[in-house]
Amino acid sequence: MARIETAHGAGGKIMQRLIEEIILPSFGRTRLGPVGLEEMDDGASLDSEGRFIVCTDAHTVQPLFFPGGDIGHLTACGTINDLTAMGAQPIAMTNTVIVEEGFEIEDLQRILHSLNSIIEPLGVAMIAGDTKVMPRGTIDGLVMSTTGIGRVYLDHPITDSGAQPGDDIIVTGPIGDHGTALLAHREGLEFETSLTSDVAPLWEPVRSALDVGGVHAMKDPTRGGTAVALNEIATKSEVVFELMESQIPIRPAVRSLCEILGLNPLHMSSEGRIVMTVDSSKTEDILSALQNYPSTHDAAVIGTVKPGKPRVLLHTTVGGRKVVQVPLGEPVPRVC
Amino acid sequence: MARIETAHGAGGKIMQRLIEEIILPSFGRTRLGPVGLEEMDDGASLDSEGRFIVCTDAHTVQPLFFPGGDIGHLTACGTINDLTAMGAQPIAMTNTVIVEEGFEIEDLQRILHSLNSIIEPLGVAMIAGDTKVMPRGTIDGLVMSTTGIGRVYLDHPITDSGAQPGDDIIVTGPIGDHGTALLAHREGLEFETSLTSDVAPLWEPVRSALDVGGVHAMKDPTRGGTAVALNEIATKSEVVFELMESQIPIRPAVRSLCEILGLNPLHMSSEGRIVMTVDSSKTEDILSALQNYPSTHDAAVIGTVKPGKPRVLLHTTVGGRKVVQVPLGEPVPRVC
């Protein structure tokens, strides 16, 4: 009998298959508005008019405290960025905590404070919660699950299917920091680098981009990395993405660690980045708007959208061209 | 340093203290409408007018498949009954699954089908989800977390603070079946009894009670059992509950198993019951309405609400009177 593998939760092709073949067909009713469960977008419509968005995530990151943040920051930012990627202003969250017997209460407190330190400045209310304890040895420390609720900022949500030929492709900063920092930390390589997670909430900078206008599609490149995020937009929008390798911001530490470990930075998760496609007449204004904020200061155009059979192409620095595939899964387990 | 104990998740006093001292003070903003996080009710308001309710729960029941149901039924009913207890018609759910590497996909499918078998007939949409996999040995099988969204059915939510002196107290059926059935199953006592979980969705029968009018307070007696549910309503409403022991419906199998094991049926969880206080002029009509549905066919009046210092008193069958305390915790771990 088929069994769950770690790749089933890793954001790539194997996970997509589990969702499409097992999870989606289990449910008879899957939508309340324009965006439902089948769209497998960053969130779904909570009402028939599509004015409110809901998103949900389980958080199983390991270790709980990592360079640049902890599971509290990650939980808050994951939720805020999912809503943000739908073009929705985050207004509320719910949170469940499942914690192992013997866990230090001070650590729980620290995690909840991290979570609050992200959401409170944005005016996001924590309106409901639940706490469960599992006996020692039946769960590794602590996991959390959150649901976020947001109000669509413009007159429509921004979906994965909105990219149009002629758009520019923007990424809001260097890619793959989070996954690579976690990997380095776990492998004991963190003293060779000062690499930290990029975990950050992106609502405010993205709102400033939405204010410019011309944002057609957005996604946060978490599990499976930028490769998955771009492929999902290209597939759902039925367009070709042409990326210029030389323009993709990647920190030297991420590049060299990935090289040492035989990994592709495009497959490594970010927790404080968004990729977007934008009307090319607005590109400069959107970049300027983003560059006003520390978390999106290094936003850059990394390619353009073309018509054609959906795929993501990379024009390499040495003049070649290759297809950027959806990986089977994020190469690093439990990054989020 | 203080550490988490199983009682911190068991629904009683120790859990209340964790929530009041550690969890609530962590958050700066905790409400969007009339019912917020501090009320620690079954759900919270999603809007300033109080028209929509959101609730959230983590589900860690062990074993996943138990007499009378599985974690899928439990997840669906827990969510539906929390919304129901707020007087809100369930309209949507989100669900996250955290599953152990090596888990049988067929079991996952069976669980999701159980979940859908409860929500689809009620027209509840599953609009968003997330799946995470944890390596073998880091989580015991599978846990789920759900968020439910409901529309307030009358012109106001039904809260724990609504009970009024003069009200009758109704329970919708025999108490403690779920916790006792799980305990019997785990202890290998299930062949001596045909006891099964009472897990059931209660929206439809409760709607018929709301249609009668006069429902003042409701709660589903899950973790910590009927003792916790009644004490919470009495405390928040600032009233005295006087219960007649002879009128409380308890199955003989629950009574005898609890006697053997030295447990109190009032502390055992139910997953298909609601306690409510109602205007005494409506009691008969509400009972008639409830008794039309199989899941609430045995609804009964178990006492009355009096003015006075908040507490729950039990008039025993032998003519005595005792205080029904909030237990330290549900005596059986991982019931929900």
Contacts between the chains, C-beta under 8 A, distances in Angstrom:
chain1	res1	chain2	res2	distance
A	1	B	104	5.3
A	1	B	105	7.2
A	1	B	106	5.7
A	2	B	104	7.4
A	2	B	105	4.5
A	2	B	106	7.4
A	3	B	101	7.8
A	3	B	102	5.2
A	3	B	103	6.4
A	3	B	104	5.7
A	3	B	105	6.4
A	4	B	99	5.3
A	4	B	100	7.1
A	4	B	101	5.9
A	4	B	102	6.5
A	4	B	103	4.3
A	4	B	104	7.7
A	4	B	105	6.3
A	4	B	108	7.0
A	4	B	133	5.8
A	5	B	101	6.2
A	5	B	133	7.2
A	6	B	101	5.3
A	6	B	133	5.1
A	6	B	135	6.2
A	7	B	133	7.7
A	8	B	99	7.7
A	8	B	131	7.0
A	8	B	133	5.2
A	9	B	99	7.5
A	9	B	131	5.6
A	9	B	132	4.6
A	9	B	133	3.2
A	9	B	134	7.9
A	10	B	133	7.3
A	15	B	131	6.9
A	18	B	105	7.7
A	18	B	131	6.8
A	19	B	131	6.9
A	22	B	105	6.2
A	22	B	108	6.5
A	22	B	109	5.5
A	22	B	112	7.4
A	23	B	112	6.5
A	23	B	129	6.6
A	23	B	131	6.8
A	26	B	109	6.6
A	26	B	112	3.7
A	26	B	113	5.7
A	26	B	115	7.4
A	26	B	116	5.4
A	27	B	112	7.4
A	27	B	116	5.2
A	27	B	119	8.0
A	27	B	120	7.4
A	27	B	126	4.3
A	28	B	116	5.8
A	28	B	120	3.8
A	29	B	119	7.5
A	29	B	120	5.8
A	29	B	123	6.6
A	29	B	124	6.9
A	29	B	125	4.4
A	29	B	126	7.0
A	30	B	125	5.9
A	30	B	126	5.6
A	30	B	127	6.5
A	31	B	125	5.9
A	31	B	127	6.2
A	32	B	91	6.8
A	32	B	92	5.5
A	32	B	125	5.3
A	32	B	127	5.9
A	36	B	125	7.5
A	36	B	127	6.1
A	37	B	125	7.9
A	37	B	126	6.0
A	37	B	127	5.6
A	37	B	128	6.4
A	37	B	129	6.6
A	43	B	128	6.3
A	44	B	94	8.0
A	44	B	127	4.2
A	44	B	128	4.6
A	45	B	127	7.4
A	46	B	92	6.8
A	46	B	127	7.3
A	46	B	149	6.7
A	54	B	92	7.4
A	54	B	94	6.1
A	54	B	127	6.3
A	54	B	128	5.6
A	54	B	147	7.7
A	54	B	149	7.3
A	55	B	94	7.9
A	55	B	128	5.9
A	56	B	94	3.9
A	56	B	95	7.2
A	56	B	96	5.6
A	56	B	128	4.8
A	56	B	129	6.4
A	56	B	130	5.5
A	56	B	147	6.4
A	57	B	96	6.6
A	57	B	130	4.8
A	58	B	96	3.8
A	58	B	97	7.2
A	58	B	98	5.1
A	58	B	130	5.1
A	58	B	131	7.6
A	58	B	132	4.5
A	58	B	145	6.6
A	59	B	132	7.8
A	60	B	98	6.0
A	60	B	132	4.7
A	60	B	134	5.6
A	62	B	138	7.9
A	91	B	32	6.8
A	92	B	32	5.6
A	92	B	46	6.8
A	92	B	54	7.4
A	94	B	44	8.0
A	94	B	54	6.1
A	94	B	55	7.9
A	94	B	56	3.9
A	94	B	147	5.2
A	95	B	56	7.2
A	96	B	56	5.6
A	96	B	57	6.6
A	96	B	58	3.8
A	96	B	145	4.4
A	97	B	58	7.2
A	98	B	58	5.1
A	98	B	60	6.0
A	98	B	98	8.0
A	98	B	143	5.9
A	98	B	145	7.7
A	99	B	4	5.3
A	99	B	8	7.7
A	99	B	9	7.4
A	100	B	4	7.1
A	101	B	3	7.8
A	101	B	4	5.9
A	101	B	5	6.2
A	101	B	6	5.3
A	102	B	3	5.2
A	102	B	4	6.5
A	103	B	3	6.4
A	103	B	4	4.4
A	104	B	1	5.3
A	104	B	2	7.4
A	104	B	3	5.7
A	104	B	4	7.7
A	105	B	1	7.2
A	105	B	2	4.5
A	105	B	3	6.4
A	105	B	4	6.2
A	105	B	18	7.7
A	105	B	22	6.2
A	106	B	1	5.7
A	106	B	2	7.4
A	108	B	4	7.0
A	108	B	22	6.5
A	109	B	22	5.5
A	109	B	26	6.6
A	112	B	22	7.4
A	112	B	23	6.5
A	112	B	26	3.7
A	112	B	27	7.3
A	113	B	26	5.7
A	115	B	26	7.4
A	116	B	26	5.4
A	116	B	27	5.2
A	116	B	28	5.8
A	119	B	27	8.0
A	119	B	29	7.5
A	120	B	27	7.4
A	120	B	28	3.8
A	120	B	29	5.8
A	123	B	29	6.6
A	124	B	29	6.9
A	125	B	29	4.4
A	125	B	30	5.9
A	125	B	31	5.9
A	125	B	32	5.3
A	125	B	36	7.5
A	125	B	37	7.9
A	126	B	27	4.4
A	126	B	29	7.0
A	126	B	30	5.6
A	126	B	37	5.9
A	127	B	30	6.5
A	127	B	31	6.2
A	127	B	32	5.9
A	127	B	36	6.1
A	127	B	37	5.7
A	127	B	44	4.1
A	127	B	45	7.4
A	127	B	46	7.3
A	127	B	54	6.3
A	128	B	37	6.4
A	128	B	43	6.3
A	128	B	44	4.6
A	128	B	54	5.6
A	128	B	55	5.9
A	128	B	56	4.8
A	128	B	147	7.7
A	129	B	19	8.0
A	129	B	23	6.6
A	129	B	37	6.6
A	129	B	56	6.5
A	130	B	56	5.5
A	130	B	57	4.8
A	130	B	58	5.0
A	130	B	145	7.7
A	131	B	8	7.0
A	131	B	9	5.6
A	131	B	15	6.9
A	131	B	18	6.7
A	131	B	19	6.9
A	131	B	23	6.8
A	131	B	58	7.6
A	132	B	9	4.6
A	132	B	58	4.5
A	132	B	59	7.8
A	132	B	60	4.8
A	132	B	143	7.9
A	133	B	4	5.8
A	133	B	5	7.2
A	133	B	6	5.1
A	133	B	7	7.7
A	133	B	8	5.2
A	133	B	9	3.2
A	133	B	10	7.3
A	133	B	333	7.8
A	134	B	9	7.9
A	134	B	60	5.5
A	134	B	140	6.8
A	134	B	143	7.8
A	134	B	334	6.8
A	135	B	6	6.1
A	135	B	333	6.5
A	135	B	334	7.6
A	138	B	62	7.9
A	138	B	139	7.2
A	138	B	140	3.8
A	139	B	138	7.2
A	139	B	139	5.2
A	139	B	140	6.7
A	139	B	143	7.7
A	140	B	134	6.7
A	140	B	138	3.8
A	140	B	139	6.7
A	143	B	98	5.8
A	143	B	132	7.9
A	143	B	134	7.8
A	143	B	139	7.6
A	143	B	143	7.5
A	145	B	58	6.6
A	145	B	96	4.4
A	145	B	98	7.7
A	145	B	130	7.7
A	145	B	145	3.4
A	147	B	54	7.7
A	147	B	56	6.4
A	147	B	94	5.2
A	147	B	128	7.7
A	147	B	147	3.8
A	149	B	46	6.7
A	149	B	54	7.3
A	333	B	133	7.7
A	333	B	135	6.5
A	334	B	132	8.0
A	334	B	134	6.8
A	334	B	135	7.6
